[in-house]
Amino acid sequence: MLNSINIPTAAMKRLLIFDYRCSVCWGPLITDGEDGLLRVLTEEGFLDQSGIWRVQARIVLATGEWYSDSVAFTVASNLCREPPNEA
C-alpha cells in the first residue's frame, strides 16, 4: 500500500534535474505541491544541450527524506540554446 506525503508541509521540496553530464541542478518551484505535483520553471540557457535528461523529486519532512523514481525527458535541439562559440 502506498502512503501519500503531505508535500506543502515539507521542509524541502526540489525537482533535481540531471543533465547530460549527470550533473545535478534545480530551478525554482512554481507550485507548493498542494495538488500532489511539483513544477519547476527554467530560464533561458538552463537546458543548454539537446539529449536525454532526467528529473527526480526530493521531499524532506521532519520524519524523513524521500525521492521519487527518476524520469527521462528529451531536450530537442530546437528547444535548447547552445552556448555561443567564443573565437
Contacts in CASP RR format, 6 or more apart in sequence:
PFRMAT RR
TARGET T0000
AUTHOR 0000-0000-0000
METHOD contacts of the structure
MODEL  1
MLNSINIPTAAMKRLLIFDYRCSVCWGPLITDGEDGLLRVLTEEGFLDQS
GIWRVQARIVLATGEWYSDSVAFTVASNLCREPPNEA
5 59 0 8 1.000
5 61 0 8 1.000
5 66 0 8 1.000
6 61 0 8 1.000
7 13 0 8 1.000
7 32 0 8 1.000
7 33 0 8 1.000
7 34 0 8 1.000
7 36 0 8 1.000
7 38 0 8 1.000
7 59 0 8 1.000
8 32 0 8 1.000
8 33 0 8 1.000
8 34 0 8 1.000
9 61 0 8 1.000
10 59 0 8 1.000
10 60 0 8 1.000
10 61 0 8 1.000
11 60 0 8 1.000
11 61 0 8 1.000
11 62 0 8 1.000
12 58 0 8 1.000
12 59 0 8 1.000
12 60 0 8 1.000
13 29 0 8 1.000
13 32 0 8 1.000
13 33 0 8 1.000
13 38 0 8 1.000
13 57 0 8 1.000
13 58 0 8 1.000
13 59 0 8 1.000
13 60 0 8 1.000
14 26 0 8 1.000
14 29 0 8 1.000
14 38 0 8 1.000
14 57 0 8 1.000
14 58 0 8 1.000
15 26 0 8 1.000
15 27 0 8 1.000
15 29 0 8 1.000
15 38 0 8 1.000
15 39 0 8 1.000
15 40 0 8 1.000
15 55 0 8 1.000
15 56 0 8 1.000
15 57 0 8 1.000
15 58 0 8 1.000
16 24 0 8 1.000
16 25 0 8 1.000
16 26 0 8 1.000
16 55 0 8 1.000
16 56 0 8 1.000
16 57 0 8 1.000
16 58 0 8 1.000
17 24 0 8 1.000
17 25 0 8 1.000
17 26 0 8 1.000
17 27 0 8 1.000
17 40 0 8 1.000
17 53 0 8 1.000
17 54 0 8 1.000
17 55 0 8 1.000
18 24 0 8 1.000
18 53 0 8 1.000
18 54 0 8 1.000
18 55 0 8 1.000
18 56 0 8 1.000
18 70 0 8 1.000
19 25 0 8 1.000
19 48 0 8 1.000
19 49 0 8 1.000
19 53 0 8 1.000
20 49 0 8 1.000
20 51 0 8 1.000
20 52 0 8 1.000
20 53 0 8 1.000
25 46 0 8 1.000
26 40 0 8 1.000
27 40 0 8 1.000
27 41 0 8 1.000
27 42 0 8 1.000
27 46 0 8 1.000
28 40 0 8 1.000
28 41 0 8 1.000
29 38 0 8 1.000
29 39 0 8 1.000
29 40 0 8 1.000
29 41 0 8 1.000
30 39 0 8 1.000
30 40 0 8 1.000
30 41 0 8 1.000
31 37 0 8 1.000
31 38 0 8 1.000
31 39 0 8 1.000
38 57 0 8 1.000
44 81 0 8 1.000
45 80 0 8 1.000
45 81 0 8 1.000
47 53 0 8 1.000
47 75 0 8 1.000
47 79 0 8 1.000
47 80 0 8 1.000
47 81 0 8 1.000
48 80 0 8 1.000
48 81 0 8 1.000
48 82 0 8 1.000
48 83 0 8 1.000
49 75 0 8 1.000
49 80 0 8 1.000
49 82 0 8 1.000
50 74 0 8 1.000
50 75 0 8 1.000
50 76 0 8 1.000
50 77 0 8 1.000
50 79 0 8 1.000
50 80 0 8 1.000
51 74 0 8 1.000
51 75 0 8 1.000
51 76 0 8 1.000
52 72 0 8 1.000
52 73 0 8 1.000
52 74 0 8 1.000
52 75 0 8 1.000
53 72 0 8 1.000
53 73 0 8 1.000
53 74 0 8 1.000
53 75 0 8 1.000
54 70 0 8 1.000
54 71 0 8 1.000
54 72 0 8 1.000
54 73 0 8 1.000
55 70 0 8 1.000
55 71 0 8 1.000
55 73 0 8 1.000
56 67 0 8 1.000
56 68 0 8 1.000
56 69 0 8 1.000
56 70 0 8 1.000
56 71 0 8 1.000
57 67 0 8 1.000
57 68 0 8 1.000
58 65 0 8 1.000
58 66 0 8 1.000
58 67 0 8 1.000
58 68 0 8 1.000
59 65 0 8 1.000
59 66 0 8 1.000
59 67 0 8 1.000
60 66 0 8 1.000
END
